[in-house]
Amino acid sequence: MKSKQPRITLYSTTSCGHCRQLKQWLKQHQIRFVEMDVQRNARAFKAYQRHGGRGVPLLLVGEHKIQGFNAKQFPAQLRKAGVNL
């Protein structure tokens, strides 16, 4: 039985290429996440600011923050944040 995954929230914008790559990576690896568009949703933007967002993508895994997207480093970052791959 798989252990429970932490809640994953992606703060992104529609114009961000790295955001699109990150979403595709998560979908390919069947990792569930909630996407929050910080340009189109004021509530999402406020939450993004509360978490210290300094650019997109910002991925929140539980309370662990992953800023940006680097496909080579990403699996290790997710495992460190508690995601089973």
Residue pairs with C-beta under 8 A, 6 or more apart in sequence:
2 84
3 84
5 31
5 32
5 82
5 83
5 84
6 61
6 62
6 64
6 81
6 82
6 83
7 34
7 60
7 61
7 62
8 26
8 31
8 32
8 33
8 34
8 59
8 60
8 61
8 83
9 33
9 34
9 35
9 36
9 59
9 60
10 19
10 22
10 23
10 26
10 33
10 34
10 35
10 36
10 57
10 58
10 59
10 60
11 36
11 38
11 44
11 47
11 48
11 51
11 53
11 56
11 57
11 58
11 59
11 60
12 19
12 22
12 23
12 35
12 36
12 37
12 38
12 56
12 57
12 58
13 19
13 37
13 38
13 39
13 56
14 37
14 39
14 40
15 39
16 56
16 57
18 56
18 57
18 68
18 69
19 56
19 57
19 69
21 69
21 71
22 57
22 59
22 69
22 74
23 33
23 35
25 69
25 71
25 74
26 33
29 85
31 78
31 83
31 85
33 59
36 44
36 47
36 48
37 44
38 44
38 45
38 48
38 53
38 56
39 45
48 58
51 58
51 60
51 65
52 65
54 67
55 67
55 68
57 67
57 68
57 69
58 65
58 66
58 67
59 65
59 66
59 67
59 69
60 66
61 78
61 81
61 82
61 83
62 81
62 82
64 80
64 81
64 82
66 74
66 77
66 78
66 81
75 85
78 85
79 85
